[in-house]
Amino acid sequence: MNIVINGAYQTKFGELWDKSLHDLMTEAIDGALQDAGLEKKEIEIVFLGNKMASQVSDQNHLSALVNEILGYRIPVVRVESACASGGVALSQACFALESGQYNKALVIGAEKMTDLPIEQISYSLMHAASEQERQAGLSFVGLYALMAKNYLQTFGASQEDLAYPAIKNHKHATLNPKAQFPFEISLEQVAQSALVADPLRLLHCSGITDGAAAVVLENLGCEARKNNQVQVVASVQAGETLALSARQSLTTIESTKDAAQKAYQQAGIGPEDISLLEVHDCFTIAEILAVEDLGLCHKGEGHIAMRNQKFTIGCPQPVNISGGLKACGHPVGATGVKQIVELCNQLKGRAGARQLNKPLVGLAHNVGGTGGTVVIHILKI
Amino acid sequence: MNIVINGAYQTKFGELWDKSLHDLMTEAIDGALQDAGLEKKEIEIVFLGNKMASQVSDQNHLSALVNEILGYRIPVVRVESACASGGVALSQACFALESGQYNKALVIGAEKMTDLPIEQISYSLMHAASEQERQAGLSFVGLYALMAKNYLQTFGASQEDLAYPAIKNHKHATLNPKAQFPFEISLEQVAQSALVADPLRLLHCSGITDGAAAVVLENLGCEARKNNQVQVVASVQAGETLALSARQSLTTIESTKDAAQKAYQQAGIGPEDISLLEVHDCFTIAEILAVEDLGLCHKGEGHIAMRNQKFTIGCPQPVNISGGLKACGHPVGATGVKQIVELCNQLKGRAGARQLNKPLVGLAHNVGGTGGTVVIHILKI
């Protein structure tokens, strides 16, 4: 695999009431192409991750809509895998480039979530859960609460431990001008925020967000990589049952472990070689499970590492410097691509106030639902 | 490309009120695997085409649902491109196999359309058209009616000419036990059927259908193909604007021409080498445009060829022997995969009462919307 990322762009994330899905996609496409120094016509194929346009914007067949935005005829593939739609779009682009049929691909993740009342958005989001779980009255925060409760009981963690990923990610977000919630929160504020689904409180949850991101990929084939070109050294998707009730364990997401194992193998590295990570923290418990399942620490010790600020900027392996889903925002179909944009900016040394000191390897971990789909990418400079 | 199809299966198409989307997918998966002589665990990756589950069954994240049906953890990719979702799923599977990362893939197309009142289905279907067209009050039959009207005026064809593809496809469907409408219709019946959108009448339109289909693909790599193994010799997707109003012509679908040109090139053949075709006849005008844009006859002469029964079973290049979308039925996400199943059965000599005399090459043409997405596959025995 000799695929590089030549351009990367993220729109502002937030409640963007003055912008349509069309606007967001257009901005992301233009931004990524400008960054790559390419004309639209140089792109040969497009991959698009989106979950909710049919429900929120009464619009699917987004592939043809992208043709209209680009202004010329080109194959466009829309994928949907709940909140992992962006990651899946990128992994499909890698297949297309590796097949040798195409050399330059554009990958877009875009989502508009704030145009409907919150009840309708919540209802639509639950289309990504199993029928039985919905009939039992579970929401996604309810499902992750079951995982959190099980985790606390199994490993003797406290509710307070669930706060640390949120506190860290909000701190990181203050350094990110694209973030939806760029302000710090305290342990007290988390503890006093409304209880949504015991033990998860409002400030343990990511928000409802509009936004888009795009990257331009190129298959270099036998050509040598230029200085400062970010390479995709692993691209792996894994799957799991839709329903939590069909699984052996609630404290491990097996699809994350499956994908991680294969991704490390593809990249020829181990978790210790990663300089920074963007992981899927839709709820704080998800980030704790992620750092364990990705092999950054032992099972059951993620909450201790978080409490000891092991993954905060300044430490050897910072997690979610962008602010993560929690504080940068979570426009579901865009998240997987935005993680890649963040890693690219860090690896290229252009991440502004939150720039790390010459990071070499980044890992992006994108989850659909409660782990029914997981996509992991590893990038190297 | 050395990809073969080792298993193929189609469920009965029709108003299957006793079957859920889960049931249909399960039947198609089991059928294709049995035909391939494979155990579930031998499949390494799955691609799924579906358009409407979110609206009809309140269910997306179908990828994880497939993991539950299969009973083990595996990457599953759901694609959506309106009525071309099935074809796109197959072309993505080809990329994955050609990338060398996987050897055996399962491709599923599945759609449940009869569980909602017809007004809701029609509304949901229109999510695949442009916002402006919907606001102008156009439905898909309205959009194709604009194309039909333009065709009749440009090429001096009559409304009667629009009937012949329907009459032929219903005749073919009488030979297909899986068809939704396996009965003949007459020129008079078409002429007397209700006018839906001038000049298109009810019997010019395909129906609302439930159904699923699946195929098992294998990348043989350097291995020789066995006797009676169907090979995929071309797999091409092309795109067009979402809105008809953004196009130069209403009497040509440029994405069909783009995809056909590239597919013939990939396969190293011309249209004259094709033994049989399954083309996207959502409305009869679509089949007339298809045979022209695929190069089977000159532009503007498709209706004459249809009138002269040039594409009926028994002729050198029969079109839609399955009954097509018109008479076999059109469960939108399943159609593209069902076309492949039909071609496989013919090429393998197991198409029962409608079996041709040793066909060698088959072409499948799957269209999303009014041509915003087109996928063409060419198969060879």
Interface residues (C-beta under 8 A of the other chain):
Chain A: K51 S54 Q55 D58 Q59 N60 H61 S63 A64 L65 V66 N67 E68 R73 I74 P75 V76 V77 R78 V79 E80 S81 A82 V88 Q92 C94 F95 A96 E98 S99 G100 Q101 S124 M126 H127 A128 A129 S130 E131 R134 V236 Q237 A238 G239 E240 T241 L242 A243 A246 E254 S255 D258 G368 G369 G372 T373
Chain B: K51 S54 Q55 D58 Q59 N60 H61 S63 A64 L65 V66 N67 E68 R73 I74 P75 V76 V77 R78 V79 E80 S81 A82 V88 Q92 C94 F95 A96 E98 S99 G100 Q101 S124 M126 H127 A128 A129 S130 E131 R134 V236 Q237 A238 G239 E240 T241 L242 A243 A246 E254 S255 D258 G368 G369 G372 T373
